[in-house]
Amino acid sequence: MNYSKTLLGGALALVCLPALAHPETAPHAHGFLDGFAHPFSGADHLLAMLAVGMWSVRQPNAQALPPTFLGMMLLGVLSGVAGLAIPGLELGIALTVALMGVLIALAARLPAPAGAALVGLFAVLHGNAHGHELPQAASAMGLLAASALQILAGRALGRVSPALVSKLSGALIAAVGLLLVAGV
């Protein structure tokens, strides 16, 4: 069970990272590299992107889910830049991590429209939070580029992981999501 120890250690290390994708935090610098680095700075965004990638591999519309997520995330960013405040945003973001983890752990397959709607909703929440923090076009493009890479990394993990490891990874992501929910 060397995989389990490695996954548990990685999950515990990620829990120690602050969740920085919240509108209440001070705005960051506004360049492409600032936006690109931002998704790597919080467990909520990193795990959500990896989870979307891992889960999408086993869905009927697997190829459509990453671009759907990124497109809806861009709409969320634009809504944040425009000043739209979504009530319960922090809780919603934490729940997306937990729910994606549960979907992976259960190897849940959804009909294509339901899967797209689900990841689209999750993407709007994540994008809105980042739109409040990274309001410049260059930083938003950096955010989207890094998010795309994280989703692709999740897809690679989903393809190469044995079913049990994938399910355990999903359970760990869900556990971290619940810890994030408890911290809201």
C-alpha positions as CSV (number, residue, x, y, z in Angstrom):
1,M,0.0,0.0,0.0
2,N,2.8,2.4,-0.8
3,Y,0.4,4.3,-3.0
4,S,-1.9,4.9,-0.1
5,K,0.8,6.4,2.0
6,T,2.0,8.6,-0.8
7,L,-1.5,9.8,-1.5
8,L,-2.2,10.4,2.1
9,G,1.0,12.4,2.6
10,G,0.3,14.5,-0.5
11,A,-3.2,15.2,0.6
12,L,-2.1,16.2,4.1
13,A,0.6,18.5,2.7
14,L,-2.1,20.2,0.5
15,V,-4.3,20.8,3.5
16,C,-1.6,23.0,4.9
17,L,-1.8,25.4,2.0
18,P,-4.1,28.4,2.4
19,A,-7.2,28.6,0.3
20,L,-6.4,31.9,-1.5
21,A,-9.2,31.9,-4.1
22,H,-11.5,34.1,-2.0
23,P,-12.8,37.6,-2.8
24,E,-12.0,38.8,0.7
25,T,-8.3,38.6,0.1
26,A,-6.3,41.5,-1.3
27,P,-6.0,41.6,-5.0
28,H,-2.8,40.2,-6.5
29,A,-0.5,41.7,-9.1
30,H,-2.0,41.6,-12.5
31,G,0.4,40.0,-15.0
32,F,0.1,36.7,-16.8
33,L,2.7,35.0,-14.5
34,D,0.7,36.2,-11.4
35,G,-2.4,34.6,-12.8
36,F,-0.5,31.5,-13.9
37,A,1.0,31.0,-10.4
38,H,-2.2,31.7,-8.5
39,P,-4.0,28.3,-9.1
40,F,-1.0,26.5,-7.6
41,S,-1.2,28.5,-4.3
42,G,-4.3,26.9,-2.8
43,A,-5.6,23.4,-2.2
44,D,-9.1,24.3,-3.3
45,H,-8.2,25.2,-6.9
46,L,-5.5,22.6,-7.4
47,L,-7.6,19.7,-6.2
48,A,-10.7,20.9,-8.1
49,M,-8.8,21.1,-11.4
50,L,-7.1,17.7,-10.8
51,A,-10.4,16.2,-9.9
52,V,-12.2,17.6,-12.9
53,G,-9.5,16.0,-15.1
54,M,-9.6,12.7,-13.3
55,W,-13.4,12.4,-13.4
56,S,-13.8,13.6,-16.9
57,V,-11.7,10.7,-18.3
58,R,-14.4,8.2,-17.5
59,Q,-17.4,10.2,-18.6
60,P,-19.4,9.8,-21.8
61,N,-18.4,13.3,-23.0
62,A,-14.8,13.1,-21.7
63,Q,-13.3,15.3,-24.4
64,A,-15.9,18.0,-24.0
65,L,-15.7,18.4,-20.2
66,P,-12.3,20.2,-20.0
67,P,-13.2,22.9,-22.5
68,T,-16.6,23.2,-21.0
69,F,-15.0,23.8,-17.6
70,L,-12.5,26.4,-18.9
71,G,-15.2,28.3,-20.9
72,M,-17.5,28.5,-18.0
73,M,-14.6,29.4,-15.7
74,L,-13.9,32.3,-18.0
75,L,-17.6,33.4,-17.7
76,G,-17.1,33.2,-13.9
77,V,-14.0,35.3,-14.1
78,L,-15.8,37.9,-16.1
79,S,-18.7,37.9,-13.6
80,G,-16.2,38.4,-10.8
81,V,-14.4,41.2,-12.6
82,A,-17.9,42.8,-13.2
83,G,-18.4,42.8,-9.4
84,L,-21.0,40.0,-9.2
85,A,-20.9,38.6,-5.6
86,I,-22.2,35.0,-5.4
87,P,-23.6,34.3,-1.9
88,G,-21.8,31.5,-0.1
89,L,-19.0,31.5,-2.6
90,E,-16.3,30.1,-0.3
91,L,-18.6,27.3,0.8
92,G,-19.6,26.5,-2.8
93,I,-15.9,26.3,-3.8
94,A,-15.1,23.9,-0.9
95,L,-18.1,21.8,-1.8
96,T,-17.0,21.5,-5.4
97,V,-13.8,19.9,-4.2
98,A,-15.7,17.5,-1.9
99,L,-18.3,16.6,-4.5
100,M,-15.7,16.0,-7.3
101,G,-13.8,13.7,-4.9
102,V,-17.0,11.7,-4.1
103,L,-17.7,11.4,-7.8
104,I,-14.2,10.0,-8.4
105,A,-14.4,7.7,-5.4
106,L,-17.7,6.3,-6.5
107,A,-16.6,6.0,-10.1
108,A,-19.9,7.9,-10.9
109,R,-20.8,8.2,-14.6
110,L,-23.4,10.9,-15.4
111,P,-25.3,11.5,-18.7
112,A,-23.3,13.9,-20.8
113,P,-25.6,17.0,-20.3
114,A,-25.7,16.5,-16.5
115,G,-21.9,16.1,-16.3
116,A,-21.4,19.2,-18.4
117,A,-23.8,21.2,-16.3
118,L,-22.2,20.1,-13.1
119,V,-18.6,21.0,-14.1
120,G,-19.9,24.2,-15.7
121,L,-21.5,25.2,-12.4
122,F,-18.3,24.4,-10.5
123,A,-16.3,26.4,-13.0
124,V,-18.4,29.5,-12.6
125,L,-17.9,29.4,-8.8
126,H,-14.1,29.0,-9.1
127,G,-13.9,31.6,-11.9
128,N,-16.0,34.2,-10.0
129,A,-13.7,34.0,-7.0
130,H,-10.6,34.4,-9.2
131,G,-12.2,37.3,-11.1
132,H,-12.4,39.3,-7.9
133,E,-8.7,38.7,-7.2
134,L,-7.2,38.7,-10.7
135,P,-9.2,41.4,-12.6
136,Q,-6.8,42.1,-15.4
137,A,-7.0,40.2,-18.8
138,A,-3.4,39.1,-18.6
139,S,-3.8,37.5,-15.2
140,A,-7.1,35.9,-16.2
141,M,-5.3,34.3,-19.2
142,G,-2.5,33.0,-16.9
143,L,-5.2,31.6,-14.6
144,L,-6.9,29.8,-17.5
145,A,-3.6,28.4,-18.8
146,A,-2.6,27.0,-15.5
147,S,-6.0,25.6,-14.9
148,A,-5.9,23.9,-18.3
149,L,-2.5,22.3,-17.4
150,Q,-3.9,21.1,-14.0
151,I,-7.0,19.6,-15.7
152,L,-4.7,17.8,-18.2
153,A,-2.6,16.5,-15.4
154,G,-5.7,15.2,-13.7
155,R,-6.7,13.5,-17.0
156,A,-3.3,11.9,-17.2
157,L,-3.6,10.6,-13.6
158,G,-7.1,9.3,-14.4
159,R,-5.9,7.4,-17.4
160,V,-2.9,5.7,-15.8
161,S,-4.2,5.1,-12.3
162,P,-5.6,1.7,-11.5
163,A,-9.3,1.8,-10.5
164,L,-8.5,1.3,-6.8
165,V,-5.9,4.1,-6.7
166,S,-8.3,6.4,-8.6
167,K,-11.0,5.7,-6.0
168,L,-8.7,6.2,-3.1
169,S,-7.5,9.5,-4.7
170,G,-11.1,10.6,-5.0
171,A,-11.8,9.7,-1.3
172,L,-8.7,11.8,-0.3
173,I,-9.9,14.7,-2.4
174,A,-13.3,14.5,-0.9
175,A,-11.8,14.4,2.6
176,V,-9.7,17.5,1.9
177,G,-12.9,19.1,0.5
178,L,-14.7,18.4,3.7
179,L,-11.9,19.9,5.7
180,L,-12.2,23.0,3.5
181,V,-15.9,23.1,4.1
182,A,-15.3,22.9,7.9
183,G,-12.9,25.8,7.6
184,V,-15.4,28.1,5.9
